[in-house]
């Protein structure tokens, strides 16, 4: 009998899989179907209105009905937990978690203190992709955005292994900032890059933006600037792992300082700056990397849902004015939800120095 499912292009499969896991609607008892260009995931239930709205943001997604082959019975995370938690405790179980390839990271509510190992073990039992489960023990801190975590189930490891768009990334758990939610953005920008472009990948982390660019564009080269030494070590490993040597150069340094260096200032056709927060403080610096003849900046910002672009455009105009640059907005779009009243947006704008 046909069952409901979600069909996505192959390049969106990782994002769709993560989103379905996070909203607990992946059909665990059925196997996905694959064609030459698509992956079709089975649904365990029809998503609610809010969940469906989030899923529909995945490029190329379609709701379908298919006959899926069955797999060995497998419980959902909450199904596995019902054996060890009371109904009252079950109401406190988080509805989502962070998926980093073979590692899951969860937040444990105060009301489930002492049940951390139960949560971790159940997540391993219900999701065969995970080898380790960590819990957050604090918020992101410091200039490196480190997030303290503790292993609660599975294999002891320092690294997560994350696959995105055919690229594999090593991620030092808890010591570097990494967002799977920018997966679509990485591929989107890669497809905008013209042959022989030189790219400044700022706040590069473990290298997902420039490495995806290397795989899916004909750029000449990307310099990937990152201040966190641990992230740079991961990035150098990932450059080799993905055979991007000669295409991507990891640079340990400060984005602001290097924007004034004659080695980097005014040398690039495109700059991408996916800073988690505070991008406005580095907007002028990103513009300095662009060639005087012109280039494109991809500017990310967290903004009010009700008025996402007024302040963002004003920030761009102010930064360009201070540097005596002209600009035009090429594209603007919502990237993701961050909080009930806050969203992340990106504005692509072309900037040049008038003659």
C-alpha positions as CSV (number, residue, x, y, z in Angstrom):
1,X,0.0,0.0,0.0
2,X,1.4,3.5,-0.9
3,X,2.6,5.6,2.0
4,X,3.2,9.3,2.3
5,X,6.7,10.5,1.5
6,X,8.9,13.5,0.6
7,X,10.8,13.6,-2.7
8,X,13.9,15.9,-2.9
9,X,16.7,16.4,-5.4
10,X,19.9,14.4,-4.4
11,X,21.7,17.6,-3.4
12,X,19.0,18.4,-0.9
13,X,18.8,14.9,0.6
14,X,21.1,15.6,3.6
15,X,19.1,18.7,4.5
16,X,15.8,16.9,4.1
17,X,17.0,13.9,6.2
18,X,18.2,16.2,9.0
19,X,14.9,18.2,9.0
20,X,12.8,15.1,9.1
21,X,14.8,13.7,12.0
22,X,14.4,17.0,13.8
23,X,10.6,17.1,13.4
24,X,10.4,13.3,14.2
25,X,8.4,12.5,11.0
26,X,10.9,10.2,9.3
27,X,9.4,6.7,8.6
28,X,11.8,4.5,10.5
29,X,10.2,1.2,9.5
30,X,10.5,1.9,5.7
31,X,13.5,2.3,3.4
32,X,14.0,5.4,1.3
33,X,13.7,5.1,-2.5
34,X,16.5,6.5,-4.8
35,X,16.4,7.4,-8.5
36,X,19.1,8.9,-10.6
37,X,18.4,12.5,-9.5
38,X,16.2,12.2,-6.4
39,X,15.8,10.6,-3.0
40,X,12.3,9.8,-1.6
41,X,12.0,9.6,2.2
42,X,9.1,7.8,3.9
43,X,7.0,9.8,6.4
44,X,6.0,8.3,9.7
45,X,3.1,10.7,9.9
46,X,2.0,13.8,8.0
47,X,3.9,16.8,9.4
48,X,2.0,19.4,11.3
49,X,1.4,22.9,9.9
50,X,4.6,24.3,11.4
51,X,6.7,21.3,10.5
52,X,5.4,21.3,7.0
53,X,6.2,25.0,6.6
54,X,9.8,24.2,7.6
55,X,10.1,21.2,5.3
56,X,8.8,23.2,2.3
57,X,11.7,25.5,2.5
58,X,13.9,22.7,1.2
59,X,14.6,23.3,-2.5
60,X,12.7,21.0,-4.8
61,X,10.7,19.2,-2.1
62,X,7.5,17.5,-3.1
63,X,4.9,15.5,-1.1
64,X,4.3,12.1,-2.7
65,X,2.8,8.7,-2.1
66,X,4.9,5.6,-2.8
67,X,5.2,2.0,-2.0
68,X,8.3,1.8,0.2
69,X,10.2,-1.4,1.0
70,X,10.1,-2.3,4.7
71,X,13.1,-2.4,6.9
72,X,13.7,-4.1,10.3
73,X,11.4,-2.6,12.9
74,X,13.0,0.4,14.6
75,X,11.5,2.6,17.3
76,X,11.4,6.3,17.2
77,X,13.4,8.2,19.9
78,X,10.3,8.9,22.0
79,X,9.1,5.4,21.4
80,X,12.3,4.0,22.9
81,X,12.1,6.4,25.8
82,X,8.6,5.3,26.9
83,X,10.2,2.2,28.3
84,X,12.3,4.2,30.9
85,X,10.5,7.5,31.3
86,X,7.2,8.4,33.0
87,X,4.4,10.1,31.0
88,X,5.1,13.3,32.9
89,X,8.8,13.1,31.9
90,X,7.9,12.2,28.3
91,X,6.3,15.7,28.0
92,X,9.7,17.2,28.7
93,X,11.6,15.3,26.0
94,X,13.0,17.8,23.4
95,X,11.3,17.8,20.1
96,X,14.5,18.3,18.1
97,X,18.3,17.8,18.3
98,X,21.4,18.8,16.4
99,X,22.6,16.3,13.9
100,X,26.3,16.4,12.8
101,X,26.5,13.3,10.7
102,X,27.4,10.5,13.0
103,X,27.1,12.6,16.1
104,X,23.9,14.0,17.8
105,X,23.9,16.9,20.3
106,X,20.9,17.4,22.5
107,X,19.7,19.9,25.2
108,X,18.5,18.2,28.3
109,X,15.8,20.1,30.2
110,X,16.2,20.6,34.0
111,X,13.2,18.3,34.6
112,X,15.1,15.4,33.0
113,X,18.2,15.8,35.1
114,X,19.5,12.3,35.9
115,X,18.0,10.8,32.7
116,X,20.7,12.0,30.4
117,X,22.0,8.5,29.7
118,X,18.5,7.2,29.0
119,X,18.0,10.0,26.4
120,X,21.3,9.3,24.7
121,X,20.9,5.5,24.6
122,X,17.4,5.8,23.2
123,X,18.6,8.2,20.5
124,X,21.3,5.7,19.4
125,X,18.7,2.8,19.4
126,X,16.3,4.8,17.2
127,X,18.8,6.4,14.8
128,X,21.4,4.0,13.3
129,X,23.4,6.9,11.7
130,X,24.6,8.1,15.1
131,X,27.6,6.6,16.8
132,X,27.8,9.1,19.7
133,X,25.4,11.4,21.6
134,X,26.5,14.5,23.5
135,X,24.5,16.9,25.7
136,X,25.0,20.6,25.9
137,X,26.4,21.8,29.2
138,X,26.5,25.5,28.5
139,X,25.9,28.2,25.9
140,X,28.3,29.2,23.1
141,X,31.0,31.3,24.6
142,X,34.0,33.4,23.6
143,X,35.3,34.7,20.3
144,X,35.6,31.1,19.0
145,X,31.9,30.3,19.8
146,X,32.9,27.2,21.7
147,X,30.0,25.1,23.1
148,X,30.7,22.9,26.1
149,X,29.3,19.4,25.7
150,X,29.5,16.0,27.5
151,X,29.3,12.5,26.1
152,X,26.1,10.7,27.4
153,X,26.0,7.6,25.1
154,X,27.9,5.8,22.4
155,X,31.5,5.9,21.3
156,X,33.9,8.4,22.9
157,X,35.2,10.7,20.1
158,X,36.6,14.2,19.6
159,X,35.2,14.5,16.1
160,X,32.0,14.4,14.2
161,X,32.0,13.2,10.6
162,X,29.5,15.2,8.6
163,X,28.6,14.7,4.9
164,X,27.2,17.5,2.8
165,X,26.7,17.7,-0.9
166,X,29.2,14.9,-1.4
167,X,31.9,16.7,0.8
168,X,33.0,15.1,4.1
169,X,33.9,17.3,7.1
170,X,35.7,16.6,10.3
171,X,34.3,18.8,13.1
172,X,35.9,19.1,16.6
173,X,32.9,18.6,18.9
174,X,32.3,21.5,21.2
175,X,35.4,23.4,20.1
176,X,34.3,25.0,16.8
177,X,31.1,26.6,15.4
178,X,29.4,24.7,12.7
179,X,25.9,25.1,11.2
180,X,24.3,22.4,9.1
181,X,21.4,24.9,8.5
182,X,23.5,26.8,6.0
183,X,23.9,23.8,3.7
184,X,21.5,25.2,1.0
185,X,23.4,28.5,1.1
186,X,26.7,26.9,0.4
187,X,25.4,25.2,-2.7
188,X,23.4,28.3,-3.8
189,X,26.5,30.5,-3.8
190,X,28.7,27.9,-5.4
191,X,26.3,27.9,-8.4
192,X,26.7,31.7,-8.7
193,X,30.5,31.7,-8.8
194,X,31.8,32.4,-12.3
195,X,34.9,30.7,-13.8
196,X,38.3,32.0,-12.5
197,X,36.8,34.0,-9.6
198,X,38.8,34.5,-6.5
199,X,36.8,34.1,-3.3
200,X,37.3,35.5,0.2
201,X,35.6,33.0,2.6
202,X,35.5,34.9,5.9
203,X,34.8,33.3,9.3
204,X,35.4,30.0,7.4
205,X,35.2,27.6,10.4
206,X,36.1,24.1,9.3
207,X,35.8,25.1,5.7
208,X,32.3,24.1,4.5
209,X,31.7,27.2,2.3
210,X,35.0,27.2,0.3
211,X,35.2,23.4,0.0
212,X,31.7,23.1,-1.4
213,X,32.7,26.0,-3.7
214,X,35.7,24.0,-4.9
215,X,33.5,21.0,-5.7
216,X,30.7,22.8,-7.5
217,X,32.3,25.8,-9.1
218,X,35.1,26.8,-11.5
219,X,36.6,29.3,-9.1
220,X,40.3,30.0,-9.3
221,X,40.9,29.9,-5.6
222,X,39.4,30.7,-2.2
223,X,41.2,32.0,0.8
224,X,39.5,30.8,4.0
225,X,40.1,33.1,6.9
226,X,39.4,31.8,10.4
227,X,40.6,32.9,13.9
228,X,40.0,29.7,15.8
229,X,43.2,27.5,15.6
230,X,41.2,24.3,16.2
231,X,38.8,25.1,13.3
232,X,41.8,25.8,11.1
233,X,43.3,22.4,11.9
234,X,40.0,20.8,11.0
235,X,39.8,22.9,7.8
236,X,43.3,21.8,6.7
237,X,42.3,18.2,7.3
238,X,39.0,18.7,5.3
239,X,40.8,20.4,2.4
240,X,43.0,17.3,2.0
241,X,40.1,14.9,2.7
242,X,38.1,16.6,-0.2
243,X,41.1,17.0,-2.5
244,X,40.7,20.7,-2.6
245,X,44.4,21.5,-2.2
246,X,45.4,24.3,-4.6
247,X,41.8,25.5,-4.6
248,X,41.3,26.4,-1.0
249,X,43.9,28.0,1.3
250,X,43.3,28.0,5.1
251,X,44.4,31.2,6.7
252,X,44.7,31.5,10.5
253,X,44.0,35.2,11.1
254,X,41.6,38.0,12.0
255,X,39.2,39.1,9.2
256,X,39.4,42.7,10.3
257,X,43.2,42.9,10.4
258,X,43.8,41.0,7.1
259,X,41.3,43.3,5.3
260,X,43.9,46.0,5.5
261,X,46.8,43.8,4.3
262,X,48.1,44.5,0.8
263,X,48.1,40.7,0.3
264,X,44.4,40.5,0.6
265,X,42.8,44.0,0.4
266,X,41.1,44.6,-3.0
267,X,42.1,41.2,-4.5
268,X,38.8,39.3,-4.6
269,X,35.7,38.9,-6.8
270,X,33.4,37.7,-4.1
271,X,33.3,37.6,-0.3
272,X,31.0,35.5,1.9
273,X,30.7,36.3,5.6
274,X,28.4,33.8,7.5
275,X,29.2,35.2,10.9
276,X,26.8,33.8,13.5
277,X,26.1,37.2,15.0
278,X,27.4,40.7,14.7
279,X,28.1,40.8,11.0
280,X,27.5,44.5,10.8
281,X,30.8,45.0,12.8
282,X,32.7,43.4,9.9
283,X,30.8,44.6,6.9
284,X,33.3,47.3,5.9
285,X,36.1,44.8,6.3
286,X,34.4,42.3,3.9
287,X,34.0,45.1,1.4
288,X,37.7,45.9,1.6
289,X,38.5,42.4,0.2
290,X,36.6,43.2,-3.0
291,X,38.4,44.4,-6.1
292,X,38.0,48.2,-6.8
293,X,36.5,47.2,-10.2
294,X,33.7,45.4,-8.5
295,X,32.6,42.2,-6.8
296,X,29.8,40.6,-4.8
297,X,29.4,40.4,-1.0
298,X,27.1,37.8,0.6
299,X,26.0,39.5,3.9
300,X,24.2,37.5,6.6
301,X,22.2,39.1,9.4
302,X,19.7,38.2,12.1
303,X,16.7,40.6,11.8
304,X,13.1,41.1,13.0
305,X,10.7,39.0,11.1
306,X,8.3,41.9,10.6
307,X,10.9,44.2,9.0
308,X,13.9,42.1,7.8
309,X,15.6,44.4,5.3
310,X,15.3,48.1,6.2
311,X,18.1,48.0,8.8
312,X,20.2,45.6,6.7
313,X,20.1,47.9,3.6
314,X,20.9,50.9,5.8
315,X,24.0,49.0,7.2
316,X,25.2,48.2,3.7
317,X,24.7,51.9,2.6
318,X,26.5,53.2,5.6
319,X,29.5,50.8,5.1
320,X,29.8,51.6,1.4
321,X,29.5,55.3,2.0
322,X,32.4,55.3,4.5
323,X,34.5,53.5,2.0
324,X,33.5,55.6,-1.0
325,X,31.9,52.6,-2.7
326,X,28.8,52.3,-4.9
327,X,26.5,49.3,-4.5
328,X,23.4,47.6,-5.8
329,X,21.4,44.8,-4.2
330,X,21.3,41.7,-6.3
331,X,19.2,39.4,-4.2
332,X,17.8,39.1,-0.7
333,X,16.2,36.0,0.9
334,X,15.3,34.4,4.2
335,X,17.8,31.7,5.2
336,X,16.2,30.2,8.3
337,X,14.2,30.9,11.5
338,X,16.1,31.7,14.6
339,X,13.5,32.6,17.2
340,X,9.7,33.3,17.1
341,X,10.4,37.0,16.1
342,X,13.9,36.7,14.6
343,X,15.0,35.3,11.3
344,X,18.4,35.0,9.5
345,X,18.5,36.7,6.0
346,X,21.2,37.1,3.4
347,X,21.6,40.0,1.1
348,X,23.8,39.6,-2.0
349,X,25.1,43.0,-3.2
350,X,27.5,44.1,-5.8
351,X,30.0,46.8,-4.7
352,X,32.6,48.8,-6.7
353,X,34.7,51.9,-6.4
354,X,33.4,54.7,-8.7
355,X,35.9,56.3,-11.1
